[in-house]
């Protein structure tokens, strides 16, 4: 999680001030935080609440209602599993389970090592390639459980090559 370092506090406070006079400032503030940090930490909600008088529970309700917001940072690899009709029929659930096993995390979560975030999405738009996953915006289609395992191994290998 993002720590509330002095630099982070300054950035959060600047966002609050920039949107304070906006009618209905909650969503624009939250969007700016999401854009700046990649997620909206619960500590940010408390900071906004203290500065504006908007109840933290209202802010939390907004963040958990709208899919555009996250409460935790994404992993280094963002994996989106298509669960549209074609992918569902072609085995999207098996692909999701294989990803959960290979990465060690549940769908909707980020792995403890912060390498992978897995999400179900409604449609990637590549029905003819079902089942499909998007990894860091690169589409992989006609997948099997074995393909998923190999893909995750390759992503881990890439990560270890980048580490000094």
Buried (B, 14 or more C-beta within 10 A) or exposed (E): EBEBEEEBBEBBEEBBEEBEEEEEBBBBBBBBBBEBBEBBBBBBBBBBBEBBEBEBEEBBEBBEEEEEBBBBBBBBBBBBBBBBEBBEEBBBBBBBBBBBEBBEBEBEBBBEEEBBBBBBBEEBEBBEBBBBBBBEEEBBBEBEBEBBBEBBEEBBEEBEEEEE
